[in-house]
């Protein structure tokens, strides 16, 4: 898909962070955008912000719920009759912890949003997209943390993003072998540190999935930047609008993996493969920022 003008795009988690920037760039490209987000107040703010920028609507959606995602798809098809671009972008994170110090609710909440949310989006939209017979694309937001190499203290989040990467690879292969007009890509937000709502996702954590035991304060973007610099990593802040434009260009270029600095990921993966071949721990601990 080269031209987004007049196409219908759905962005989950679209009221803030990377999702908001994707909405901005899609509207600039002439797409009709449906923003799905669990926060009504944030949805109201972003709709007010983009008023006059193009055809944009919002639907309160909890991607953890198959019924909520099905209602979203029904609303999109009742209104527009199609979906051409599906961005399964909503994501959350749990506090940093040793695996044995994580809690059942950490796993239920994060994987409910990050993995089940992607799965629910695919199941609600892709059958409709295939039946429509039009060209389309599914973009699943993963992370280099898990998709490329996990940060050890982020086991809950990293495991969820590794699952999204594997799921998307299977999806893309199936869409090709089934002869559909659809494609799929993994989007790895990249290019530097990302100042998004992922650092403050507790604001959306449901009361029934509250953490069962206290935890240390969640590190800020600046905390992570300092820790990364101490590990010899230079991580400037990445402009989110630029990142969104890069993502859209990746779709036009028919890339399966959309990631700024992909050559760095290649080096990391080659090193991991060599370590696996030697039956060693794949994670290079010398390159892991310590918070």
C-alpha positions in Angstrom: 0.0 0.0 0.0 1.6 3.2 -1.2 -1.2 5.8 -0.9 -3.1 6.3 2.3 -5.5 9.0 1.0 -9.1 8.0 1.6 -8.0 4.8 3.4 -9.6 3.8 6.8 -7.0 3.4 9.6 -7.7 2.2 13.1 -5.1 2.9 15.8 -5.5 1.3 19.3 -3.9 3.2 22.1 -4.2 6.2 19.8 -4.9 9.0 22.3 -1.3 9.4 23.5 2.3 8.7 22.8 3.2 6.9 19.6 -0.4 6.2 18.8 -1.2 9.9 18.9 1.7 10.6 16.5 0.5 7.8 14.2 -2.9 9.4 14.1 -1.3 12.8 13.3 0.7 11.4 10.4 -2.1 9.3 9.0 -4.4 12.4 8.9 -1.7 14.3 7.2 -1.5 11.5 4.6 -5.2 11.8 4.0 -6.5 8.7 5.8 -9.7 8.5 7.7 -8.7 7.6 11.2 -10.6 5.8 14.0 -8.8 6.3 17.4 -9.4 3.5 19.9 -8.3 4.1 23.5 -9.3 3.0 27.0 -9.1 6.6 28.4 -12.2 8.7 27.6 -10.6 11.9 28.8 -7.5 11.3 26.7 -9.7 10.4 23.7 -11.6 13.7 24.1 -8.4 15.7 24.3 -6.9 14.2 21.1 -10.1 14.5 19.2 -10.2 18.2 20.1 -6.6 18.5 19.1 -7.1 17.0 15.7 -10.4 18.8 14.9 -10.2 20.2 11.4 -7.1 18.1 10.6 -9.1 15.5 8.7 -11.8 12.8 9.2 -11.2 11.4 12.7 -13.4 9.7 15.3 -12.9 8.0 18.6 -14.2 4.8 20.2 -13.5 3.9 23.9 -12.0 0.4 23.6 -10.5 -2.0 26.2 -8.3 -4.2 24.0 -8.2 -6.8 26.8 -11.8 -7.6 25.9 -12.7 -9.6 22.8 -16.2 -8.0 23.0 -14.8 -4.5 23.2 -12.6 -5.1 20.1 -15.5 -6.7 18.3 -17.7 -3.7 19.0 -14.9 -1.5 17.7 -14.7 -3.4 14.4 -18.5 -3.4 14.1 -18.5 0.4 14.6 -15.8 0.9 12.0 -17.5 -1.2 9.4 -20.9 0.3 10.1 -19.5 3.8 9.6 -16.8 3.3 6.9 -17.5 -0.1 5.4 -13.8 -1.0 5.5 -10.6 -1.0 7.4 -7.4 -0.8 5.4 -4.8 -0.2 8.1 -5.0 -1.7 11.5 -2.5 -0.5 14.1 -2.5 -2.8 17.1 -0.5 -0.3 19.2 -2.0 -0.3 22.7 0.6 -1.4 25.3 1.4 -1.3 29.0 4.3 -2.3 31.3 4.8 -3.7 34.8 7.4 -2.6 37.3 10.9 -3.8 37.0 11.4 -6.9 39.1 13.1 -10.3 39.3 10.9 -12.9 37.7 10.3 -14.5 41.1 9.2 -11.1 42.5 6.7 -10.4 39.7 3.0 -11.1 40.6 0.2 -13.0 38.9 -1.6 -9.7 38.3 1.5 -8.2 36.5 1.3 -11.0 34.0 -2.4 -11.0 33.6 -2.6 -7.2 33.0 0.4 -6.8 30.7 -0.2 -9.8 28.6 -3.9 -9.0 28.6 -3.2 -5.7 26.8 0.0 -6.4 24.9 -0.7 -9.9 23.7 -4.4 -10.6 24.0 -5.0 -7.0 22.8 -3.2 -7.7 19.5 -4.9 -11.1 19.2 -8.3 -9.6 19.8 -7.6 -6.9 17.2 -6.6 -9.4 14.6 -9.6 -11.7 15.3 -12.1 -8.8 15.1 -10.7 -7.1 12.0 -8.8 -9.5 9.8 -11.7 -11.7 8.8 -13.6 -8.6 7.8 -10.6 -7.2 5.9 -10.2 -10.4 4.0 -13.9 -10.6 3.1 -13.7 -7.0 1.9 -11.2 -8.1 -0.8 -9.3 -4.8 -0.6 -5.6 -4.2 -0.1 -4.8 -3.8 3.6 -2.1 -4.0 6.2 -1.8 -4.9 9.9 0.9 -3.3 12.0 1.6 -4.7 15.4 3.7 -2.7 17.8 6.3 -4.8 19.5 9.6 -3.7 21.1 13.3 -4.4 20.8 12.9 -5.3 24.5 11.8 -8.9 23.8 11.5 -8.8 20.1 15.3 -8.4 19.7 16.8 -9.0 23.1 15.1 -8.8 26.5 16.0 -6.5 29.3 16.3 -9.0 32.2 14.5 -6.9 34.8 11.5 -6.4 32.4 10.6 -10.0 32.1 6.8 -9.4 32.0 6.9 -6.8 29.3 9.7 -8.4 27.3 7.9 -11.7 27.2 4.8 -10.0 25.9 6.7 -8.2 23.2 8.5 -11.4 22.1 5.1 -13.0 21.8 3.8 -10.1 19.6 6.9 -10.5 17.3 6.3 -14.3 16.9 2.6 -13.8 16.4 3.1 -11.2 13.7 5.6 -13.4 11.9 3.0 -16.2 11.8 0.3 -13.8 10.7 2.3 -12.4 7.9 3.2 -15.9 6.6 -0.4 -17.0 6.8 -1.7 -14.0 5.0 0.7 -14.7 2.1 0.1 -18.4 1.9 -3.7 -18.0 2.0 -3.5 -15.6 -1.0 -5.0 -12.6 0.7 -4.5 -9.0 -0.3 -3.3 -8.2 3.2 0.2 -7.9 4.7 1.5 -7.6 8.2 4.5 -5.8 9.8 6.2 -5.6 13.2 6.8 -2.1 14.3 9.7 -1.7 16.8 9.6 1.8 18.2 13.2 2.9 18.0 15.7 5.6 17.3 16.4 6.5 21.0 14.5 6.9 24.2 10.7 7.2 23.8 9.0 9.7 26.1 5.5 8.0 26.0 2.8 6.9 28.4 4.5 3.5 28.8 6.4 4.9 31.7 3.2 5.8 33.6 0.8 2.9 32.6 -0.3 2.4 36.2 -2.7 5.2 35.5 -4.8 2.7 33.5 -4.2 -0.4 35.6 -7.6 -1.8 36.7 -8.3 -2.0 40.4 -9.0 -5.7 40.2 -5.5 -6.3 38.7 -3.6 -4.1 41.2 -0.2 -5.3 42.1 -0.4 -7.8 45.1 2.7 -6.3 46.8 4.4 -3.0 46.9 7.1 -2.1 44.4 9.8 0.5 44.0 8.9 3.7 42.1 8.8 3.2 38.4 11.9 4.8 36.8 11.5 7.9 34.7 12.8 8.4 31.1 15.6 10.4 32.6 16.5 7.6 35.1 16.7 5.2 32.1 18.8 7.6 30.1 21.3 7.9 33.0 21.5 4.1 33.4 21.9 3.6 29.7 24.8 6.2 29.6 26.4 4.3 32.5 26.3 1.2 30.4 28.0 3.0 27.5 24.8 3.5 25.5 23.9 6.8 23.9 20.1 7.1 23.8 18.9 10.5 22.8 15.1 11.2 22.9 13.4 10.1 19.7 10.9 12.5 18.1 7.6 10.6 18.1 6.1 12.3 15.0 9.3 11.4 13.1 9.0 7.9 14.3 5.4 7.7 13.1 6.4 9.0 9.6 9.1 6.3 9.5 6.5 3.7 10.3 4.2 4.8 7.6 7.1 4.8 5.1 7.9 1.3 6.2 4.4 0.2 5.2 4.8 1.9 1.8 8.2 0.1 1.4 6.6 -3.2 2.2 9.0 -3.9 5.1 8.1 -6.7 7.5 10.2 -5.2 10.2 9.9 -1.5 10.7 12.7 -0.2 12.9 15.1 2.7 12.9 18.7 1.5 13.2 17.9 -2.1 12.1 21.5 -2.8 11.5 22.1 -2.5 15.2 19.5 -5.1 15.8 21.1 -7.4 13.3 24.4 -7.2 15.2 22.7 -8.0 18.4 20.8 -10.9 16.9 24.0 -12.3 15.3 25.7 -12.1 18.7 22.7 -13.8 20.4 22.8 -16.5 17.7 26.5 -17.1 18.3 25.9 -17.4 22.1 23.0 -19.8 21.5 25.2 -21.9 19.3 27.7 -22.1 22.1 24.9 -23.0 24.5 25.5 -19.8 26.5 23.1 -17.2 28.0 22.1 -15.1 24.9 21.8 -11.9 26.9 25.1 -9.9 26.9 25.0 -8.7 30.5 27.7 -6.1 29.9 25.3 -4.2 27.6 22.3 -4.2 30.0 21.6 -0.8 31.7 21.3 -1.3 35.5 18.5 0.6 37.2 
